[in-house]
Amino acid sequence: MSKGKGGGSYRSASSGRYVTAAHGRRSPSTTVHEAGGKSGSTGGSYRSAISGRFVTTAHGKRSPNTTTHEK
């Protein structure tokens, strides 16, 4: 898995599980790239896997396959 060191890791938007870097690069619209060394909490917000931007809670709940819920 890609969860360790390096330039970050990839997480599936639909399952929330970590995926390999190769899979993350092949599926940019359904995976989120998490930068390495980043700390802090986003307060339970939703982020789009396609644009990488934060989205409203309503949009995040309507689009579970293309958004991630960050805790």
Secondary structure, 3 states (H helix, E strand, C coil): CCCCCCCCEEEECCCCCEECHHHHHHCCCCEEEECCCCCCCCCCCEEECCCCCEECHHHHHHCCCCEEECC
